[in-house]
Structures are given as C-alpha cells and as structure tokens.
Amino acid sequence: MKISVVISTYNSSDWLEKVLWGYENQRDRDFEIVLADDGSNAVHCSRIEKLMGSSPLEIQHVWQDDLGFRKTMILNIAIRKCRGEYVIITDGDCIPRSDFVMTHRNLAEFGRYLSGGYIKLPMKTSRAILKEDVVSGCAFRYRWLRESGLAWNRKNSKLLVKGRFARMLDKLTPTKPSFNGQNSSAWKKDILKVNGFDNRMAYGAEDCELGMRLSNAGVTGKCIRYSAIAVHLDHARGYVTEDGWELSRRIRTETRKRRLVATRFGIAQLDRAEAARFSVVRL
C-alpha cells in the first residue's frame, strides 16, 4: 500500500529540516510526504523549497494564508491531496526513528487507527541534534539523549525497548489509545468517512476529537506507543489561547455527548473559493 505522511508546519524550517532527515533515513521508502503549511512566511517558504529541492523524498508543499491558527483546515487540505491509501499524521517538530514508517505499515489494520507517542526533548537537546545523529540513530538512544540534556522521565522508557518486547508493552500499557497529531495513522477512507478534522477548532486536542469520531464510526484505536518512536523538538506555543481551548473543549464535549461521526465542518465543507487560495508545489 502507498503511504502518505502528512506533516504540519509553521515558520519552523530549521526543525523541519531535522524532521526530513529522519524521513530520508527510513528503512521503508514507499511513501510520499505532504507538508501542511499553516501560513509560513516567505523566508521559511523559501527555505522549504530549498529543502525539497535537495531531498530525495517525494514531497508536496500545501500552503495557506496566515490568518491565525488554522491547522485543522490545512490538514484537511493536505489529506485531500494525499495520493496514498494510508495516512500518517505527524508534526514538523517530530523526528521519526528509521523504522517509523515501516512500523505504521506493519501494524496497520482495517477498522483500526494507530496511536503512537513521542519523547519530548528540552531545547538544549533539540538544538544538539545534527544530521549524523539522526542517520546513526544516536538521536533515539537514551544514553546519548541523556548526555545531551534529556532529564529522566518514565515515559522515556520507550527508548529502551524494541521489537516483540515493545509490541507486548503496547498491549499492556494502561494508556488508552487516542488520535494525536504527533504520531497517529489511519486509512484515508476512514478519515474521509468522518469528514476529517473539524475546521472550527483552535489549538486544544483537535486531533483527539477526530479520534473520538473515528471511534464512534467503529474505527477503534490501537496503541503503538512503544513501537513507533519519534522525538519531539522543543518550541514556543504562542498560538495557544484560552478562548481557543474553550472553543475546542465545547466541540469535543458535543462530539462525546452526541456520539458524532462526521463533522459538519470538515473536508467536504472546504469552500471552493477558499481552497483556491492554497498554493501547491510538487516534486
């Protein structure tokens, strides 16, 4: 099956470069990347074009005007552009381990979505990671990360296991699977069935709300927190607002109480005039 990896990004081309190193180093190379760009400025867009030009990866760059936090809308546009039948959703600050795409492919099931996790890095460690660290695998080794500034956290134990032991822990973990924007995947047809992300939502578990509707549609979550590993680079979150959180909370509450399946504000409702304002660059 063809896989599309949707990566959200906004004015963070330095971090995106490190993320692309990870995808260039994947053991499974049968995938495309769709960059969902929520309005990066000209400087970052120029940098992205250069990264695309020098990368061996198959990349689409989907961009929209910067009119505030509209991540769900650009993700919906990107999903619509995906040529793969299976979609991995992640962020432009999450570097994947070399078996990341392969793990999502091997563990994919019909009627399920996959719920991964991430290891959150401090700024010191995020800055320390170089291309050779990604290629060699050092950036995903607990000892190297500790020496580069990562503090101990029990969640970091995911770095210490692989293979059968990791899959066993995926089954034993008490953490319930949820759809998260850093490391999740689903069949494109299932995402379209629930009409994608809710375009109204601001920052505040907008990805989890999609997972709730997938579950309501009978597409249940499967935990791969120990098997699919990505490290999360540190960054500021100036887009987080109290009003945005409240709006997203109300939408999630409605989805849960009414057991909604398809949002009325998703992919199918993207206005044609609005969609015409998106620029797409393909390689």
C-alpha positions as CSV (number, residue, x, y, z in Angstrom):
1,M,0.0,0.0,0.0
2,K,1.1,3.5,-0.7
3,I,1.5,5.7,2.4
4,S,1.2,9.5,2.7
5,V,2.9,11.2,5.6
6,V,1.2,14.5,6.5
7,I,3.5,16.8,8.4
8,S,2.1,20.1,9.8
9,T,4.5,23.1,9.9
10,Y,4.5,26.8,10.5
11,N,7.6,29.1,10.5
12,S,9.8,26.3,11.7
13,S,12.0,25.3,8.7
14,D,15.1,24.6,11.0
15,W,13.1,22.0,12.9
16,L,11.5,20.7,9.7
17,E,14.9,20.1,8.2
18,K,15.8,17.8,11.1
19,V,12.4,16.0,10.6
20,L,13.1,15.5,6.9
21,W,16.5,13.9,7.8
22,G,14.5,11.3,9.7
23,Y,12.3,10.5,6.7
24,E,15.2,10.4,4.4
25,N,16.7,7.7,6.7
26,Q,13.6,5.5,6.7
27,R,14.0,1.8,6.1
28,D,10.7,1.8,4.3
29,R,10.8,4.3,1.5
30,D,7.5,3.6,-0.2
31,F,5.8,6.8,0.9
32,E,5.2,10.4,0.0
33,I,5.3,13.5,2.2
34,V,2.6,16.2,2.2
35,L,3.7,19.3,4.1
36,A,0.6,21.0,5.6
37,D,1.8,24.6,6.0
38,D,-0.4,26.9,8.1
39,G,0.9,30.1,6.5
40,S,4.7,30.1,6.9
41,N,6.3,33.5,5.8
42,A,8.3,34.0,2.7
43,V,11.6,33.3,4.4
44,H,10.5,29.9,5.7
45,C,8.8,29.0,2.4
46,S,11.9,29.8,0.5
47,R,13.9,27.5,2.9
48,I,11.3,24.8,2.5
49,E,11.6,24.9,-1.3
50,K,15.4,24.5,-1.0
51,L,14.9,21.6,1.4
52,M,12.5,20.0,-1.1
53,G,14.9,20.6,-4.0
54,S,17.8,18.8,-2.2
55,S,15.7,15.9,-0.8
56,P,15.3,12.5,-2.5
57,L,11.8,12.3,-1.0
58,E,8.6,12.7,-2.9
59,I,7.1,15.9,-1.3
60,Q,4.1,18.1,-1.8
61,H,4.0,21.5,-0.1
62,V,0.5,22.7,0.6
63,W,0.3,26.3,1.9
64,Q,-2.5,28.6,3.1
65,D,-2.5,32.3,4.1
66,D,-1.6,33.1,7.7
67,L,-4.9,34.1,9.2
68,G,-4.3,32.8,12.6
69,F,-4.2,29.2,13.9
70,R,-6.0,27.2,11.2
71,K,-4.1,23.9,11.5
72,T,-7.2,21.7,11.1
73,M,-8.1,23.4,7.8
74,I,-4.6,23.0,6.3
75,L,-4.5,19.4,7.5
76,N,-7.8,18.7,5.7
77,I,-6.5,20.2,2.5
78,A,-3.3,18.1,2.8
79,I,-5.3,14.9,3.4
80,R,-7.4,15.7,0.3
81,K,-4.1,15.9,-1.6
82,C,-2.7,12.6,-0.3
83,R,-2.1,10.0,-3.0
84,G,-1.7,7.2,-0.6
85,E,-4.4,4.9,0.7
86,Y,-3.0,5.1,4.2
87,V,-2.2,8.3,6.0
88,I,0.3,9.0,8.9
89,I,-0.3,12.3,10.7
90,T,2.6,14.0,12.4
91,D,4.2,17.4,13.1
92,G,7.2,19.3,11.7
93,D,8.9,19.1,15.1
94,C,8.8,15.2,15.4
95,I,11.9,13.4,14.1
96,P,11.0,9.7,13.3
97,R,13.2,6.8,14.1
98,S,14.3,4.8,11.0
99,D,11.6,2.1,11.5
100,F,8.8,4.7,12.0
101,V,7.0,4.3,8.6
102,M,7.7,0.6,8.5
103,T,6.1,0.2,11.9
104,H,3.0,2.0,10.9
105,R,2.7,-0.1,7.8
106,N,3.3,-3.4,9.5
107,L,0.8,-2.7,12.3
108,A,-2.0,-1.2,10.2
109,E,-5.3,-3.0,10.4
110,F,-8.6,-2.4,8.7
111,G,-11.1,-0.9,11.1
112,R,-8.4,0.5,13.4
113,Y,-6.3,3.7,13.7
114,L,-2.9,3.6,15.2
115,S,-2.0,5.7,18.3
116,G,1.7,6.4,18.8
117,G,3.5,8.7,21.2
118,Y,6.7,10.7,21.4
119,I,9.6,11.6,23.6
120,K,9.6,15.3,24.4
121,L,13.0,16.9,24.3
122,P,14.2,20.1,26.0
123,M,15.6,22.9,23.9
124,K,19.2,22.1,24.6
125,T,18.8,18.6,23.3
126,S,16.7,19.7,20.4
127,R,19.4,22.1,19.2
128,A,22.2,19.5,19.8
129,I,20.8,17.0,17.2
130,L,22.7,17.0,13.9
131,K,22.1,15.1,10.7
132,E,24.7,12.4,11.7
133,D,22.9,11.9,15.0
134,V,19.7,11.1,13.1
135,V,21.4,8.9,10.5
136,S,23.4,6.9,13.1
137,G,20.4,6.5,15.4
138,C,22.0,8.4,18.3
139,A,19.1,10.8,18.4
140,F,16.9,7.9,19.5
141,R,19.2,6.3,22.1
142,Y,18.5,7.0,25.7
143,R,22.1,7.4,26.8
144,W,23.0,9.9,24.0
145,L,19.9,11.9,24.7
146,R,20.7,12.0,28.5
147,E,24.2,13.2,27.8
148,S,22.7,15.9,25.5
149,G,20.4,17.2,28.2
150,L,17.3,15.0,28.4
151,A,16.1,14.5,32.0
152,W,14.8,11.2,33.2
153,N,11.1,10.6,32.8
154,R,9.4,7.2,33.0
155,K,7.8,7.9,29.6
156,N,11.3,7.9,28.1
157,S,11.5,4.1,28.8
158,K,10.0,3.8,25.3
159,L,13.6,4.4,24.0
160,L,14.8,1.3,25.7
161,V,12.7,-1.4,24.0
162,K,12.2,-2.6,20.5
163,G,10.6,-5.5,18.6
164,R,8.4,-8.1,20.4
165,F,9.0,-6.5,23.8
166,A,7.8,-3.1,22.5
167,R,4.7,-4.7,21.0
168,M,4.0,-6.5,24.3
169,L,4.2,-3.2,26.2
170,D,1.8,-1.7,23.6
171,K,-0.7,-4.3,24.6
172,L,-0.1,-4.0,28.4
173,T,0.0,-0.2,28.7
174,P,-2.9,1.2,30.7
175,T,-2.8,4.4,28.5
176,K,-5.9,4.4,26.3
177,P,-5.2,5.0,22.5
178,S,-6.1,8.4,21.2
179,F,-5.5,10.1,17.9
180,N,-2.7,12.6,18.4
181,G,-1.2,14.9,15.8
182,Q,2.4,13.9,16.5
183,N,2.2,10.2,15.8
184,S,-1.0,8.6,14.5
185,S,-2.3,6.9,11.3
186,A,-5.4,5.7,9.7
187,W,-6.8,4.6,6.3
188,K,-7.6,7.6,4.2
189,K,-11.1,6.2,3.5
190,D,-11.8,6.2,7.3
191,I,-10.6,9.8,7.7
192,L,-12.9,10.8,4.8
193,K,-15.8,8.9,6.3
194,V,-15.7,11.1,9.4
195,N,-15.0,14.2,7.2
196,G,-11.5,14.8,8.5
197,F,-10.7,17.4,11.2
198,D,-13.2,20.0,12.4
199,N,-12.2,23.2,10.6
200,R,-13.6,25.3,13.5
201,M,-11.2,24.0,16.1
202,A,-8.3,26.0,17.5
203,Y,-5.4,24.5,19.5
204,G,-6.7,22.1,22.1
205,A,-7.0,18.4,21.4
206,E,-8.3,18.9,17.9
207,D,-6.6,15.7,16.9
208,C,-8.2,13.7,19.8
209,E,-11.6,15.0,18.6
210,L,-11.0,13.4,15.2
211,G,-10.1,10.1,17.1
212,M,-13.4,10.3,19.0
213,R,-15.4,10.4,15.8
214,L,-13.3,7.6,14.3
215,S,-14.2,5.5,17.3
216,N,-17.9,6.5,17.0
217,A,-17.7,5.3,13.4
218,G,-16.4,1.9,14.6
219,V,-12.7,2.6,13.8
220,T,-11.1,1.8,17.1
221,G,-7.7,2.9,18.4
222,K,-4.6,0.6,18.6
223,C,-1.7,1.6,20.8
224,I,1.8,1.6,19.2
225,R,3.4,4.0,21.8
226,Y,6.4,1.7,22.4
227,S,6.8,0.6,18.8
228,A,6.6,3.8,16.7
229,I,9.2,6.2,18.1
230,A,9.6,9.9,17.4
231,V,11.5,12.5,19.3
232,H,9.7,15.9,19.8
233,L,11.7,19.0,19.4
234,D,11.1,21.9,21.8
235,H,9.4,25.1,20.7
236,A,7.3,28.0,21.9
237,R,3.5,27.8,21.7
238,G,2.4,31.4,21.1
239,Y,-0.7,30.2,19.3
240,V,-2.3,28.8,22.4
241,T,-5.2,30.9,23.7
242,E,-7.8,30.5,26.5
243,D,-10.6,31.2,24.0
244,G,-9.3,28.7,21.6
245,W,-9.1,26.0,24.3
246,E,-12.7,26.8,25.4
247,L,-14.0,26.5,21.8
248,S,-12.2,23.2,21.3
249,R,-13.5,21.9,24.6
250,R,-17.1,22.7,23.6
251,I,-16.7,20.9,20.3
252,R,-15.2,17.8,22.0
253,T,-17.9,17.8,24.5
254,E,-20.6,17.9,21.8
255,T,-18.8,15.1,19.9
256,R,-18.7,12.9,23.0
257,K,-22.3,13.5,24.2
258,R,-23.9,13.1,20.8
259,R,-21.5,10.4,19.6
260,L,-21.0,12.3,16.4
261,V,-19.3,10.5,13.5
262,A,-18.9,13.1,10.7
263,T,-18.3,16.7,11.5
264,R,-20.4,19.3,9.5
265,F,-17.3,21.5,9.3
266,G,-14.7,19.3,7.7
267,I,-13.1,18.3,4.4
268,A,-16.4,18.3,2.5
269,Q,-17.2,21.8,3.6
270,L,-14.0,23.4,2.4
271,D,-15.2,26.3,0.4
272,R,-14.0,26.3,-3.2
273,A,-13.1,30.0,-3.1
274,E,-11.1,29.4,0.0
275,A,-9.4,26.3,-1.5
276,A,-8.4,28.3,-4.5
277,R,-6.2,30.4,-2.2
278,F,-4.0,27.5,-1.4
279,S,-0.7,27.1,-3.2
280,V,0.6,23.6,-4.0
281,V,4.2,22.9,-5.0
282,R,5.0,19.3,-6.1
283,L,8.2,17.4,-6.7
